[in-house]
């Protein structure tokens, strides 16, 4: 194997470490939050640059958090998932640590280019992600909540284009918090299988999420009828795999449900975006689903 091949192989391993398909779902969070910010109708060069900085920020924050997840799990993965980049030896522990640190730093710095508030929010997301990787994921209750908080704050990071609106719509973060908590709860059985009771809890939480979307219809500037087609697509895409995993909690069924759930976060974001910023904007966010699914053919999502 020549040096070019080795370098190419290493580059691919580092890409695998960052879970590119998942990063696209983080972009959808930002775009959904931006739709809720009320700035879509006021589009100008400054706003476009702000959204660009926030997309770069979430890329660094999400990828950095994922990298550190594998750093902290290196010993466990050596037993349960030896094919992953670190335990397989394709990425060194030091190299992964440096990459994760760089990515989180870029994520925080990019957010500060938008506003001080955005920067502080990004810094908080980075801390929450590291806490989850090191401690939170080992806690039965707080672990799923911790991961959900990371994604809920990521949605608010998109809203922070207009910081005043964050104070009004802070509760939007509860939707991805509950949804991601449901996925994280279910994912505990990916390797050895899970329990029916855990699957039922995840399905109930998913139903709460869909009910919360319907509840947004009470807001004056949320067009529920515009969002309904997206919500229906979301239900069709996620509910069946979750129910199947709950009724027959094998590792295979749980893996399929988690995979579908993670990628379908884009549909959830598109549902939020469409209600606030219109049908075409929802479609714009939904386009990311195809991109993420294409990447998921080559890169793991969990």
Buried (B, 14 or more C-beta within 10 A) or exposed (E): EEEEEEEEEBEBBBBBBBBBBBBBBBBBBBBBBBBBBBBBEEEEEEBEEBBBBBBBBBBBBBBBBBBBBBBBBBEEBEEEBEEBBBBBEBBEEEBBEEBBBBBBEBBBBBBBBBBEBBBBBBBBBBEBBBBBBEEBBEEEEBBBBBBBBBBBBBBBBBBBBBBEBBEEBEEBBBBBBBBBBBBBBBBBBBBEBBEEEBBBBBBEBBBBBBEBBEEBEEBEEBBBEBBBBBBEBBBEBBBEBBBBBBEEBBBEBBBBBBBBBBBBBBBBBBBBBBBBBBBEBBBBBBEBBEBBBEBBEEBBBB
